[in-house]
Amino acid sequence: MKKNPFASWRANFFTGLAIVLPAVISIAVVIWLFGTVANITDTLLIFLPKEWTHKDLGAGAMRWYWSLVALLLAVLLIGLVGSLARYYFGKKLIQLVDLALLRVPLLNKIYSTIKQVNQAFSPSSKSSFKQVVLVEFPRAGQYSVGFVTGEDHKEVQQKTKEHVFSVFVPTTPNPTSGFLVLVPEKEITKLDMSVADGIKFIISLGAIAPEFSPAKR
């Protein structure tokens, strides 16, 4: 039986789209990120004449290679700040900057919130993602993938008489939002997958499941 030319073309189109789309989206995201970051880092080259860095003798947009220089300069400065933070003088300087920003109305609310979130997700934080787990959520009999973020809840444990863990259950495909549930230890199923694999699993709507090899007994 002869195949319909249109059906064949449509099948080829969707096959090609599945191959090309990830690359196109990845390139588009990189370009968007570079443009967004460049809007901030370009100001680092304010000490250079605009005739050097911008098109049309300073009247146009900044040339892309100067934006790249600004980005590299920003990376260097951030590394320098990280290096200074290891020493007493650097720590005191950072504390002074923190105090100054926390005294500015409106800005202090935004800054303190972002700082708390950043500290919560930093590798050195006690509340960072530690373990991928399964919890019965949103109801018994249905399981959700979550991340253990802490277990030091003295008041909750005293009042519930349970050793509870803080478990963050992210939404999919956007894992930056989700639900915080306090779950007794006995109701948590720990998984062998890494935190990175757990995030991939959630972002991919469960399509990318990490490899699993059952332990031999």
Secondary structure, DSSP 8 states (H G I E B T S, - for coil): ----HHHHHHHHHHHHHHHHHHHHHHHHHHHHHHHHHHHHHGGGGTTS-HHHHBTGGGTS-B-HHHHHHHHHHHHHHHHHHHHHTTSHHHHHHHHHHHHHHHTSTTHHHHHHHHHHHHHHHSTT-TTS--EEEEEE-SSTT-EEEEEEEE---HHHHHHH-S-EEEEEEE-SS-TTSEEEEEEEGGG-EE-SS-HHHHHHHHHTTT-S---------
